[in-house]
Amino acid sequence: MKSLSKVILLLSVAFLLGFCSDSGDEEIDWATAAITLSGFTDNGDGTVTQGSLIWMKCSQGQVWDSAANVCSGTGAGTTYGAYSLAYCEQATLDASGTCSDLTSYEANDGPAYDSCANLTFAGFSDWRLPTRYELDLLAEGFSREFFLYIFPQTPDDKYFWSGSTDESDTSVGYTVSFAKNTFGNVEKGTKTGVKYVRCVR
């Protein structure tokens, strides 16, 4: 019942903002937004459930504020304290594109991987980097404005790492954007570059 009330609250906020928006605002499909938002449940413990997945509400490096149910940190600008992490450090990146299992093409080492694998939060210690498809699905049907109802203070100046490696070039991994102008875009990034991380289980 508690989780249902949270979903209803999210939907109510979205609809109220829609009815109160200026006529000059971008046209929004509120019916689609309501259906999309209803697919998420805020668990009230810094995590969000989407189907069989449980996501961290905050990006790595941010701190969940239980009183306000938002993410905070000490970072400048719009980072809100989120860490910028490499998929694989230069010292360990070789011609075979290490930091990934070359059978599954998913991360098995490196700073981004370790930040989730070594995490204990909300009573769980089986956190991991999301796959490319899981991270892509997280953005499906959303705009950044609606996404922030579920995942507040998501930084927007860099993409987020998935754990997935490009099979044709193992020196790069897949990333997804949650910034306004590129929201949901999937790109490849050199593994030594730094991106944000949102863990899943």
N, C-alpha and C positions, 0 to 999 in steps of 0.2 A: 504494500500500500504506500509505503514511504517513497519508493522509486517511482510509482505512478504519479504521485503528487509532484515530484520534481519535474517529470516530463510535462505535466499540465502547466506548471509554472513557467517552464521554458517556452512553451507554445503561447501562453498568455502574453509574455513579454514581447515575443516576436510580433504577434498580431497588434498589440497596443502601439508598438513602434511604427508599424505599417500604417495604422489609421492616423497617427499623429505626424507622419512625415510630410515634408513640403511637397507641393505639386510639382516642383522642379526636380525632385529626386528621380533617380534611375528607376525604370519600371521593374517591379518585383513580382514574381509568381508566388503569391503567398500560399496557395494550395500545395505547390511542390515543396516550398520551404517547410510547411507544417509536417508533411509526410517525412521529409528528410530528418527534421529535428526529432520526430517521434521514434526514430530508429536508434536513438542514443538514450542511455540512462545514466544520470549523474549519481554515483554511489555514495556521495557525501563523505568520502574518505580520501579525496585526491585522485580518484580513478573514475573512468567513464567506460561503461559497457556498450559495445556495438556488436550485436549478434553473439558469437562465441568468443570474441576478443575483448580483453580488458586493457584499456589504454591509460597511460599516465596523463593526468589532466595538464600537468606542467611539462615544459621542455627541460631537458637535463641542465642542471645548474640553477634552476629556479626553485623557490620554496613555496609549497602550498600553504596558504593562509586559511586555516579551517574556519575561523570566525567569519571571514568575508567570502570564503569559497572562491578565491582567486589565486593567481600565481604572483609572487613577488621576488625581488632580488635587488642586487646592488649595481647592476649594469647601467651603462649610459644609454641615452636615446630610447629606442624601442626594443632593446634586447631583454629588458627586465631581468637581467642576471643570467640569461641563458649562456651556456658554454658553447664555444666553437671548437669542434673536435675533428681531427683527421680520421678517415676510415683506416688508413695504414700509414705509419710513420716512414719517412724516407729511408731510415736505417734498415727497415725490414721489407721494403718494397723491392722485389727483384723481378727478373724477366717473366717469372711465372705468375706474377700478381698475387703475392701472398696475402694473408689475412682473410682468405676465403677457402672454403672446402671446394675443390675443383670437381667434385662429384655433384654436389647440390648447387654450387655457385652462390652460396650464402656465407656471410661473414662468420669466421671462427676465431678471430684474433683482432687486435688493434684497439686504439683509443675509443672509437665509437662503440665497437662491440663490447669492450670491457666496461664501459660506463653503464650499460644495461645489465650485463651478465653478473656484475659485482654488486648490484643494487638490491637492497631489501627495503620494501615500502608497502604499506597497507597490509602487512602480515604475509607478504609473498616475496620469494627470492628467486623466482623463475622468469624474471624479466629478460627481454631480448630485443634486438633490433628488428623492426618490422620488415617483411619482404617488400619488394617493389609494389606488388599487387595490393598488399594490405595498406600501405601508405597511400597509394593511388585511390583506393576505395574510401579511405578516410575523407578525401576531398570531394568525392563524387556527390553531385547534386547541391553543393554548397557554393556560396560566395564567401569571401573573407568575413564580411559583416555577420553572417549567420554562424560561421564557424566559431567566431569569438564568443558566442553564447555558450558553447560547449567547452571550448579550449581558450579561456581568457588569457590575455597578455602573450599570445603567440608572436614571437619576433618575426619581422618581415623583411629583413635586409639580406638574408641568405636562405638557400634551400635547406631541406632536411635530408639526412642520409637514410636510405633504406639499407638493408643488409645485403642486397642483391648485386652481384657482379655481372658485368657484361661478358657473355660467353665468348664473344669474338675478340674482345680486348680486355683481359683481366686486370689491366692497370687502372680501369675506371669502374665506378659503381653508379647505381641509379639513385637519383635524388628527386624530391618533389617539392614544389613551391607552395607556401601558404600566404604569400604576399598578395595584395589586392590586384595588381595588374597582371600577375602571372599565376594566379591561384589555380592549383591543380595541374600545372605544367610538369611534365616528367622530363628530366634531362640527365645526361651522364656527366659525372664529375671525376676529375683525376683524384685518385685515392689519397694523395698527400695533401689535397686541398682541405680546408676546414668548412664544416657545415654544422647545422644544429641537429639534435637528436631528440626524438620522442619514443620512449620505450613502450613495449606492448607485452602481453602474456596471453 
